[in-house]
Amino acid sequence: MNKAYQRTGSLFEKPFHRIHVDSDSYFIQLVSYIHRNPQKHGFVVDFRSYLYSSYSAIHQQKRSRIETQTTLSWFGSIPSFEAYHLQFDDRAIKHLIADD
């Protein structure tokens, strides 16, 4: 789109801010934050039903381009994956997230 209209986009330009993921703990917080975001912003009542999320692919261990086993290994197991997502509170990483 940008190329067709000779313009640029701001996704990877300033003021784009990156924060280095430097721990497994922060990584699993981000995974949960991303999965729960559609519910937080009112796209769905339950984040687990959002069609465009990797949550179900990981949870059901579907064949996809997503590294489901690798991701699950950070959580330990499918029950831990589910439990972490259900209890996740984004206040723990709120200071790392730009105006959401």
N, C-alpha and C positions, 0 to 999 in steps of 0.2 A: 504494500500500500504506500509506504513512504517513498519507495523508489519510483513508483508510477506517478506520484504527485510531486516529485522533487522536494521532499521535505524530510525532516528527521524526527525521531521519536525520543521521548525522554526516559524510556525504561532503563537503558544502560548508560545514560548521560547524566550529567549533574542535574539535579541534586540527588541522584541515586546513591544510597548509602548501603554499603555492604558491611556485614558483621561476620567476622571469622567464626566458623563453627569449630570450637577447639576442645570439645569434650563430648563423650557419648551422651551424657546427661542433657546437654543443650540440644544435641541432635534429636533425641527422642521427644523433647519438649516441642521442637519445631515441627516434627512429623505430626504430633497430636494437634498442635495449633493449626496447621494447614488443613488437616482433616476436619476439624471442628468449625473452621471459618464459615462455611456455607450456612450452618445453623446460626452462628453468631450474628450473621448479617441478614437473616430472615429468608434465605432462599429455600430452606426446607425446615420442617419441624424437628427432624432428627438427622444429624449429620451422616448417619450410617446409610441413609436412603438417597444421598446425593449421587446422581448418576455419573458425574464427571470427576469423581474422586478415586484415588488409588486405594482407599480404605478397604473396599470389598475385595479387590484383587489380592491385597495382602492378607486380609482376614481369611479368605477362602482359598488362598494359595493357588490362584488361577495362573495359567501360563500367560505371561505378558512380558513386556520389556522391563518391567519393574523387577528389581532384585528382591523378590518376596522373602526368600530365606535369609538373605543378608539383613533385611530390615527387621524381620522377626527375631533374628539373633540379638539385636540390640535390646529388644523387649524381654527376651528370654523364652517366651512361649505365646501361643495364641491367647490363652486366658489372661496372661499378663498384658498383652497388647490391648485386649478389650478393656480390662480393668483400668489401665492407665488412661485410655481415651475417655472413659466414663467419668473418672475423677479429676481429669485435667482442669487446672485453673490457670488461665493465661496471665494472671497477675505476676507469676514468677518470672515471666520474660517480658512483661509490659514495657519495661525501661529500654528494651532492645528493639522494640517495634515502633516504627514511625507512626504518626497519626493513622489510626486504623479505621 
